[in-house]
């Protein structure tokens, strides 16, 4: 398999899809574990925020690379739209949205870092 091809698992699921599935499931767990009524001391929240603030760098990178991969697919695959629309235009539109999402992810990461910084001196007994 060349670097341009999508890696797949033994069951032929693209690895990139499995990774997104895992992220989704882990976010569901995070939502469950932080549900209303639960106590989350600052040192615990600090550690959670430390991991989540990585979104500032990794999510924009992933989104920009996804956009680039979509564009490259026009050269490597026989891409079509089932309703006859122009796939080049669809990918251009998706790329615009992914680019904006990447910029928002950078902002999100910066806000998470500020939240983490605000509680960095707290402890609990």
N, C-alpha and C positions, 0 to 999 in steps of 0.2 A: 504494500500500500504506500503510495507517495504521500508527501506532506500535504498535498492539496486535497486528498481524499478525507472524508469523515471517518474517524475510528468508530468501530462498532463492537458491541459485546458479543458473547457467545450466542445470545438469542437474537442477534441482528439489530438490537436497539442501538442507535447512535450514542456514543459515550456522552456527548454534549447534552442529549436529552435526559439521560440518566442523572447527570450532574444537576440539571435544572429541577428534576423531580426530587432529588435529595434536598436541595435548597428549600423547595416548597414545603416538604414534609418537616424539615427542621424549623422553619418559620411557624408552621402550625403548632409544633411543640412549644416554641417560645411564647406564642399567644396563649396556649393553654396554661403554661407555667406562670404567666404573668396576669392571669385572669383577675377581674375585679374581686376585691376582698383579700387577696394574698398580700402578705407582707414581704417586701423586698428591701433588705437593708442596703445602704449605700455601697459598702464594699462588694456586695454581690452584683448590684447594678453596675458598678464601676467595671467589673470584669466583663459583664455582658456588653456594655458599651465599648469596651476596648476591642472586642471581637467585631462588633457591628460597624464600628467606624471605618473598618477596612473597606467598606463600600465606597468610600471616597476615591480610592485608587483602583480597586479590582473591578467593581461593577462598571465604571466608565470604560475601562480597558476591554472588558468582555463585550459590552454593547457596541463599541466601535469596531471590534474585531468581527462581531456578528454581522454588522452592516457591511464591512468589507467582504466577508465571506458570501453574503447574498449577492453582492456585485460580481464577485468572481464566478459565482454559479452560472451567470449568464454566458460565460465563456466556456465552462466545463460541462454543462448539461444542456439538454434540449428543453429549455424552460418554456412553459406555455401557461395561459390562464384558461380555465375551463369555460369562461363566458366570452372569450375572444378578445378581452382587453389586452393592452400592451404590457407584458411582464416587466419591461424596462421601467415604465412609469410606476408600476406597483412597487418595484424595488426602490426606486428613487423616493417615493413617498415613505416607505418603511424606513429608509436610511435617514430621512429628515427627522422622523419621530425618534429613532434610536439615538441620533446625535443630540437632540433636545433632552432625552431621557438621561444620557450620559452626563450632560451638564447639570441636570437636577440631582443626579446621584452624587456628584462632587459637592454640591451644596448640602445635601443630606449628611454626608460624611463629616463635613465641617461642623454642622450643628450637633451631631453625635459627639464629636470631640469636645465641643464646648460644654455639653451636658456632663460628660465624663470629668472634665476639668473642674466643674462647679462642685462636684462631690468628692474630689480626690483626697480630702483631709478627714473625711468622716470615718468613724468606727462604730462598733456597737457591742453591747454586753448581753 
